[in-house]
Amino acid sequence: VQLVESGGALVQAGGSLRLSCAMSGFTFVNYALGWFRQAPGKEREGVACISSKNGNTFYMDSVKGRFTISSDNNKNTVYLQMNGLKPEDTAVYYCAAVDLYGSSWPVLLRHQYDYWGQGTQVTVSS
């Protein structure tokens, strides 16, 4: 399983970015894809996740209404559209994947995921 993120950049507060995560090597029938972020000196936290089975999504409270997670199965890519960016959104953003077999929903804790990308930097200036 390989996950490759892209789309990180420097953006002004109030701006928008769309992150992409290209997936390959999947053999799971039902899996979750999540976006996490880690700011300097802080723990990695879950931002949003999406189920491959039914498209259900889940968001952390601080990004609800601003971020949208989506997937394009034809392109094997998951996206994170980020609008209304704030300086506190500054972090390295990672995508992650896990086989959902036997797991409950939502899945947005770091230890629940098995596969990780290398991360992409998002910096929001004030």
C-alpha positions in Angstrom: 0.0 0.0 0.0 1.4 3.4 -1.0 0.0 6.8 -0.2 1.4 10.0 -1.7 0.1 13.4 -0.6 0.4 16.6 -2.6 -1.1 20.1 -2.7 0.4 21.7 0.4 1.4 25.3 0.1 1.7 28.7 1.8 -1.6 30.5 1.8 -3.0 33.6 3.5 -5.7 33.3 6.2 -9.1 33.0 4.6 -7.7 31.2 1.6 -8.3 27.7 0.2 -6.2 24.7 -0.6 -7.0 21.2 -1.9 -4.8 18.4 -0.8 -4.7 15.1 -2.8 -3.7 11.7 -1.7 -2.9 9.1 -4.5 -3.4 5.5 -3.4 -2.0 2.4 -4.8 -1.6 -1.3 -3.9 -5.0 -1.6 -2.1 -6.6 -5.0 -1.8 -9.1 -4.1 0.8 -12.8 -4.4 0.1 -13.9 -1.9 2.7 -11.4 0.6 4.0 -11.2 4.1 5.6 -9.1 6.9 4.4 -8.2 9.6 6.8 -6.5 13.0 6.9 -4.4 13.9 9.9 -2.2 16.8 10.7 0.6 17.5 13.0 1.8 21.0 14.1 5.2 21.6 15.6 5.3 20.4 19.2 1.9 18.9 19.0 0.4 15.4 18.7 -0.8 14.2 15.4 -4.6 14.6 15.2 -7.3 13.3 13.0 -9.0 15.9 10.7 -11.4 13.9 8.6 -12.1 10.4 7.3 -14.2 8.7 4.7 -15.5 5.2 4.2 -14.9 3.5 0.9 -18.0 1.3 1.4 -20.7 4.0 1.7 -18.9 7.3 1.5 -19.7 8.2 5.1 -17.6 11.1 6.4 -16.6 12.4 9.7 -14.8 15.6 10.8 -13.1 16.9 13.8 -15.1 19.8 15.3 -12.7 22.6 14.5 -12.9 22.0 10.7 -16.6 21.2 10.3 -18.1 23.5 7.7 -14.7 24.5 6.4 -13.0 21.2 5.2 -14.5 18.6 2.9 -13.1 15.1 2.4 -14.0 13.3 -0.8 -12.7 10.5 -3.0 -12.5 9.6 -6.7 -12.4 5.9 -7.0 -11.6 6.0 -10.7 -8.5 8.0 -9.9 -7.7 6.2 -6.6 -7.4 9.6 -5.0 -8.8 11.1 -1.9 -9.0 14.9 -1.5 -9.2 17.3 1.4 -10.7 20.7 0.3 -9.8 23.3 2.9 -11.7 26.6 2.9 -11.5 29.5 5.3 -8.1 28.5 6.4 -6.8 29.9 9.7 -3.2 30.2 11.0 -4.0 27.4 13.5 -4.5 25.1 10.5 -0.8 25.2 9.9 0.7 21.7 10.1 2.0 18.8 8.1 -1.0 17.0 6.7 -0.9 13.2 6.3 -3.3 10.8 4.6 -3.7 7.3 6.1 -5.6 4.1 5.3 -6.9 1.2 7.2 -8.9 -1.9 6.4 -12.3 -1.4 8.0 -13.1 -5.1 8.3 -14.7 -5.6 11.7 -14.1 -1.9 12.8 -16.7 0.5 14.0 -17.2 4.0 12.6 -15.9 6.6 12.7 -12.2 5.9 12.5 -10.2 9.0 13.3 -7.6 8.0 15.9 -3.9 7.8 14.9 -3.4 4.3 16.3 -6.3 2.9 14.3 -4.5 3.4 10.9 -1.9 1.1 9.4 -0.7 2.9 6.3 0.6 6.5 6.1 1.9 8.9 3.5 4.9 11.1 3.8 3.0 14.3 4.5 2.6 17.7 2.9 3.2 21.1 4.5 0.4 23.6 4.8 1.2 27.0 6.2 -1.4 29.7 6.8 -0.1 33.2 7.3 -2.1 35.8 9.2 
